[in-house]
Amino acid sequence: MPFEDLLQVLKPEQLAFIWDIVKNWIWVPLAILFFYLTVTLYLFLIRERWLSRTKWITLEIKIPKEILKPIKAMENVFSNLWAIYDPANPRERWLEGKVPLSISCEIVSIDGEPHFYIRVPIKFQPLVESAIYSQYADVEISVVDDYTKYVPLDIPNKDWEMWGTDYILNKPDSYPIKTHPFFELEREIKEEKRVDPMSFLLEGLSKLGPGEQLWVQITAVPVTNLENNWVSRGEKIRDKLAKRILQDAPKPLIQEAAEVLISGPPVPSAEKEIFPPEMRLTPGERDVIVGVENKIGKHGFETNIRFIYLAKRDVYFPPNFRSVMGFFASFATQNLNALRPWTNTITKIHTLLFWFLDKRRLYIRKRRMFRNYIRRFSPLFPRRGGTYVLNIEELATLFHFPSKIVAPAPTLPRVEVKKREAPPGLPTE
């Protein structure tokens, strides 16, 4: 019914009644809206203040030419790094602005030279170094300046252009992505027989030219089932896939007797007795169940993955970041999970109704993406969201140190001299 016709049907006293309701209760939705905005701004301010008091450090890892250990060694490193787990209690969260501290594993190409960085709070530097040296004794770890300081902070501008996106999962995070057991045999020692997905990424990063940079960032916060129930969600998915029939609570004796008198004694199903639901699974369903159980059985990190390609405008060439997209696409499986660019943050906007605002919206999105990267913020900071749980096996697959035979990128800095212990009896004075 048109609005004008509705006004003619309603009587004056009915209109007055409706107006009284609107006039007296309009403050309720406005109060909810302003309360939400106020809480969001409040959390942003106190968390910014708390994070500003936290001192951070950037560590560069230079790897040797030969790494005989499989990718599983990096899994042990992330297992040790899970020790930074330090949840905030309600007082710390709402009054002090404390947030769980993260580690940021970053693979960066500057003018075609790839680098491995880990950015952590300075108080965790000994833990990170011990975790890495315990598995990779020949690497060199040094404290360096944050590489994001060496580009203008107002990108995009008249001299620099950028493109970036965050990544999310196709399915719930209880489903795993393809991990290193698919790419390598854990018992394989000979390097030339290994298959490493990192080689494709490093080759692409080494192809960049002067004035081009590509930053890949994986931020990870240790998490337990208490924070977001990720293990419980996985158990529910596992039980559903296994087609388990949960036993109902026992019925009262009177109800059972009445059902027997009315319909007779229940006839047991021979199929259920001979073939339980677990035995009727297809091979693909078994693989999914094994994958889900393997994921929830290891330490998890609340993770966000993003990358940024930035370059001076005279050399800006967007196809150069396709190697990163190909790298993340290599971990996809149809029956399990996959990483894909998140359309809510990807720096590309094309609308039909408000096309005249596309340029401004695109600029704002790029500025937000650049700020979140250099501050290592989650996509929706200070609100929660845009993150997902990856376990230590998945993180090790995404970030590890390859040998020169497996990933022969010529521009990747490597340690030329192998470390050895001092000979016994060497004088110290």
N, C-alpha and C positions, 0 to 999 in steps of 0.2 A: 504494500500500500504506500503511495507517495506520502511524503512528510506533510504536504499541505492538506491532503485529505484526512490524515490522522488528526491534525489540529482541529479540523471542522467536526470530526466525530466526537472528540473529547469535550466534555462540558467544562465550563470555567472553574467550577470547584475541583474537578479532577486535575486540571492544569495547575491550579494553585497548590494542590496536594503534592504533585510531582515536583513543582518548584521548591516547595518547603523541604522535601527530601534532599534535593540536589544542594540547596543552600546550606542545609544543616550538616550534611555528611560529605561534602566535597573535600573537606580537609583530610579525610581518611586516606584516599589514594595519594593525595599530595604529600601527606606525612610519610607514607611508605616509600614513595619515590625519593623524597629528600633524605630520609633516614638511610636508605641504601647508598645514595651518593655521598652522604656525610661519612658513613662507616668506611666506604672505599677510599675516600680522601684521607681519613684518619689513619687507616692501615698503611697507605702509601707513605705518609709522612714519617710515622714512627719506624717503619721498616727501612726507609731510606736512611734515617738517622742511625739506626742500629748497624746497618751494613757499612755506613761510612766510618764507623769506629772499628771495623774489622780490617786488619791489614792483610793484603793478599800478595802473593808472590807468583811469578811465572818461571817455570822450570823448562829448559830446553833439553831434550834427550837426543844425543847423537849416538847412532847405533853402529856396531861394527859391520864389517863386510860379511862375516860368516855368523849366522845364528842357527845353531843346530837344534835348538829346542822347538817343539811344535807350538801352535797357537795356544794350546792348553796352558802353557806357562803364564801367559797373560791373564788367563782365568784365575790363576792363583794370586796374581798381583791384585786384581779387583777384589778377590775374597779378603785380602789383607786390608785393602782400602776401605772396606765396609766398616772398619773400626772407628771411622769418624762419626758414626751414628750418635746423634745427640739431640733427641726430641725436645721441644719446648713445652713447658707446662702452661696452663691457662694464664697464669699471671705474667709469665715471660712473653707469651704470645700477644696478649691484649694490652698490656701496659708498657712493656719494654720494646715490643716490636721484633722479638727474636724469631728468626726463621731458621730451619735446618740448613747447615752449611753444605756446600756442594763442592765437587771437584769438576773441573772442566778440561776434558781431553780434546785437544785441537790439532788438526792437520792443516798446515798453512803453506801456501805457495806464494812467494814474493818474487816477482820478476822471473818466474820459472824455476825457483829453487825451493823445494819442499822442506818443511820443518815439522818436527813433532814437539808439541808443547803440552804441559799440564799446569793449569792454574789452580792453586789451592790457598786456603788461609795459611799464613806464615807459620802458625803454630803446628801445622800438620806436615811441614817440610821434612822433618826426620822420618816420619812414618812413610811418606811417599818414597823417599830415597831408599829406605830399608826394604820396602816392598819390591821395588824395581831391581835393586842390586841382588836381592835374594834369588831372583830368577834369571837376570841378565847381568852377570858380573862384569862384562866387558863394555857396557855402555858408559857414556860420559854424561853426567847431569850437571848443568850449570844454571845459575840464576841470571836471567836476562830481563831487559825491559819489556814491558807489554808492547807488542808490535802494533796494537791498534792506536798507539799514541803518535805514530809516524805518518798518519794520514789526516787530512782535515776532518774536524769533528762536525762539520756542517754538510757532509755528503748526504744527498746529491747537491752539487752546486754547479757553477758555470764551467768548472774545470774537470770535475769527477762525476761519473755516473755509476749506478750500482743496480744489481738484481739479486734477490734473495728469497728464501722461503723457509718455513719450518716444516718438519716432517711429522706425520702422525701414522698410526697403524690402521690397516684396513679393517681388522676385526678387534674384538676385545683383547686387552693385553695379556690375558691368560693363554692365548695361542702364541707360540714362539715363531720367530722368523727363522730362516735357514741359518744354521750356525756352522762352526768350523768342522765338526765331524763329517759334514757333507763335502767339504773341500779337501780334507787331508786325512790320511790314516794316522792315527795317534801313535802307532808303533813305527811309522816310517821315519827313518833317520836321515836318509840321503836327501839333500836339499833339492836336487834336480828333479826328483819325482813328486814334489809337492805342487799343489795348486793353491794359489793364494789370491783371493779377490782384491787384496790391497794393491797388487801389481797394476791393475787397470787404472785405479785412482792415481797412483803416483806417476804413471806414464802421462796421464792427462795433465796433471799439475806441472810436470816438467816441460810441457809444451807452451806454457804461457811466455809472453815476451816482456820486454821492459815496459813499465807503467801499468802492468796488470797484476792483480792480486786475487787469490781465491782462498777464503777462510771456511773451514769446516769445524763445527763446534758440537761437542757432545757433553752436555752438562748432566751430572748424575748426583742424586741425593739418596743416601741409604734409607731404606724404608722397610717396615715390617708389616705384618698383617693387621696390626692394631691401627695403623694410620688410614689405610684405604681398603682393607679386606681383600687384597688381591689374591691371597692364597685361598680364601673361602670361595671367591668367585671361580677360581680354577677348579676347586673340588666339585662345585655344582656343575660346571661344564663337563668335567670328567664323568660324573655319575650319570648325567643326561646322555652323554655319548655311549656310555656302557649299557644304557637301557636298563638300569637297575630299578627294580620294583621295591620301593620302600615299604616295609611291613607296617600296616596300620596298627593303631593301638588295640589291644585285646578288647573284644566286645563283652558287654555284661552277659552273664550266664542266662538270664531270662530272655534277652534278645536273641541269643544263639538258639535257645530251645524253641522260641516262636518261629524263627526262620526255618528250622528243621521241620516243624509241624506243618507249615504252610507250603514250602517248596521242596521239602525232602532234603536229605543230606547232600552236601556239596560234592560234586564229582571232580576229583583232581585231574588236572591236565597232564597227560603223559608227556607232552612236548616240554612242559616246564620242568618236569622231574628229570627227563633224560638230557635235555639241552637247556641249561641255564642261559639267561640273556647274554652273559659274557662270551659264551661259546658261539653265538650267532652273529658276531661282529664280522664285517668285511675287513680285508687287509688294510684298506685305507683308513677305516675307523680305528683300527688298532694303532696305526701310526700316529693318528691325531691324539689318541689317549696317551700314548707313550710320550709324545711331545709336550702335552700339557702337564703331565706328571713330572717330567724332567725339569720343566721350567719352574714350577712352584716348589720343587725340592731344593732349589739353590737360593743363595742370597739375592735380593732384588734391589734395584735402584730406581727411584722415580726419575725419569729421563726426559730430556728434550734434545732434539737434533735439529740443527739448522745449518745453512751455509749462505755465504754472501760472495758474489763476484763483483769486484769493483775495479775500475780502471779509469785512466784519463780518457777524456772524450774522443781524442784523436785516434786512440787504439782500442776503444771499447768494442768488443766483438762477442755478443751473447752466446753463440754456439760453443765458446770455450768452456762453459760450465756444464756442458752435457756429460762430461766424464764423471762428474759427481753424481748426477742423476742416474747414470748407468751403474755406478758403484753401488748405490743403495737399491737399485732394481735387482741386483744379483742375489739379494737375500729373500726374494719373494717366492712363495709357494702357493699354489691354488688351494690346497686343503688346509694349510696352516695360516700363515700371516704374511704381511708385506708392509713395507714402508712406502708412503706416497706423499707428495707435496700437499700441504694443507692449504686449501683454497681461501681460508680466512686470513692468512698472512702472506700468501704469495704476492709478490710485487707486480701484479698485473691486474688491471681493472678495465672492464668493458661493460657498460650498462646501456640499456635501451632508453629508459625513461629519463635518467639524469645524466646523459652523456656529457653535458656541458660542465659537469662537476668532476669528470673523470681525472683530469690532470691534477686538480687539487687533492682529491682523495688518494691518488697514486703517490703524490709527494709526501703526504702525511703517513701513508703506510710505509714508505721507504725510510722515512725518518724514525718511525717507531721500530722498524726492523733493525736499523743501524744502532739505535740506542740500546735495544735489548741485547744485541750481540756484545757490544763493548762493555756493558754492565753485567753480562751473563745472567740476565733476567729470564724468567719463564715467559711464554708468549702472552699470558694474560695478567702479568704482574700489575698490582699486588693481589689480584684475585687468583684463585686456584683454577686449574684447567689447562688444557693443551699439552699435558704431560701424560706419561704412561710408564708402566713398570717393565724394565728389561732386567734379566738376571745376569750374573757374572759371565756366563757362557756367551750370551748375545753381545755384551759389551766387549768382551775379548775378541770376538769376531769382527766387530766394527773398528776397534782401535787396538793395534798390536804392532810389533816391530818386525818387519820382514828382512830377510837376508838379501844380499845383492844378487844371488843366483835366482831367487824367486821373483824379486822385484828389482830389475836392473836399471832403475831410473838413473841416468848419468849425473843429474844435478843434485841428487840427494846427498847432503853432507854425511860422511861416515867417519868413524874412528879408524885411522890408518894403522896405529900401533896397538897391538894386543897387550892387555895388562897381564903382568905376572907377579907373583909374590917375590919378595926379596929373598935372596939365597940365605940359608942358615949360617950363622957365624959372622954376618956382615957387621963390622964395627959401627956403632951409632954415634960415636964422638970423633 
